[in-house]
Amino acid sequence: MNPRVKEVKVLENYKLLLTFKNGEKRIYDAKKLLEYDFYKNLRDLKYFKEVKVVDGITIEWKSGEDVNPDDLYENSTLIN
């Protein structure tokens, strides 16, 4: 099982700085999500910035859009 998210910070250009429970910091490019209708609310940058960590597992926005925690880890770039 991949490490889970403990902290999220919004960066420029729909990128997220994720801190995982194992101490790794990784950049996740969320632009690819905007192509899907399920994530259409995220196209509004103000709404996108309201992302939060849920249950120490994944990230979520207030209307229920979330991302598979394995996708967050496996499709992000290690920065430390």
matplotlib code that plots the C-alpha trace (Angstrom):
import matplotlib.pyplot as plt

x = [0.0, 1.3, 1.7, -1.3, -1.6, -1.4, -1.2, -2.1, -1.1, -2.3, 0.4, 0.1, -1.3, -3.5, -0.6, -0.7, 2.1, 1.3, 3.0, 2.6, 2.7, 6.2, 7.5, 7.8, 6.8, 5.4, 3.9, 0.6, -0.5, -4.3, -4.8, -5.6, -8.6, -10.2, -10.9, -13.6, -17.1, -16.9, -14.2, -15.9, -16.2, -12.4, -12.1, -13.1, -9.7, -11.4, -13.2, -10.0, -8.2, -10.7, -9.1, -8.6, -7.2, -9.9, -9.4, -5.6, -6.2, -6.8, -7.9, -11.4, -13.4, -16.6, -18.9, -17.3, -14.7, -11.9, -8.8, -7.8, -5.0, -2.8, -3.1, -2.0, 1.2, 2.0, 1.3, 3.1, 6.7, 9.0, 10.6, 12.7]
y = [0.0, 3.5, 6.2, 8.3, 12.1, 14.1, 17.7, 19.5, 22.9, 24.5, 25.7, 27.6, 26.1, 23.4, 21.7, 20.5, 20.0, 16.9, 15.8, 12.1, 10.3, 8.8, 12.4, 12.6, 15.8, 15.4, 17.5, 16.3, 17.9, 18.1, 19.6, 16.2, 16.0, 19.0, 17.0, 14.9, 16.1, 14.7, 17.4, 20.3, 22.4, 22.3, 24.5, 27.4, 28.3, 29.7, 26.4, 24.4, 26.1, 24.8, 21.3, 19.5, 16.2, 13.8, 11.2, 11.2, 9.2, 11.4, 14.9, 16.1, 19.2, 20.3, 18.8, 15.4, 15.4, 13.2, 11.5, 7.9, 8.0, 5.6, 7.9, 10.8, 9.0, 7.0, 10.0, 12.7, 13.8, 13.5, 16.8, 15.9]
z = [0.0, -0.9, 1.7, 2.4, 2.3, 5.5, 4.0, 0.8, -0.4, -3.6, -6.0, -9.3, -12.5, -10.8, -9.1, -5.5, -3.1, -1.2, 2.0, 2.7, 6.0, 5.2, 5.0, 1.3, -0.5, -4.0, -6.7, -8.2, -11.5, -11.2, -14.7, -16.2, -13.9, -15.5, -18.7, -16.9, -16.1, -12.5, -11.9, -13.8, -10.6, -10.2, -13.3, -11.0, -9.5, -6.3, -5.8, -6.7, -3.9, -1.3, -1.4, 1.9, 3.3, 4.3, 7.0, 6.5, 3.3, 0.3, -0.8, -1.5, -2.4, -0.8, -3.5, -3.1, -5.8, -4.6, -6.1, -5.5, -2.9, -5.0, -8.0, -5.9, -4.9, -8.1, -10.5, -8.5, -8.7, -5.7, -4.7, -1.6]

ax = plt.figure().add_subplot(projection="3d")
ax.plot(x, y, z, "-o")
ax.set_aspect("equal")
plt.show()
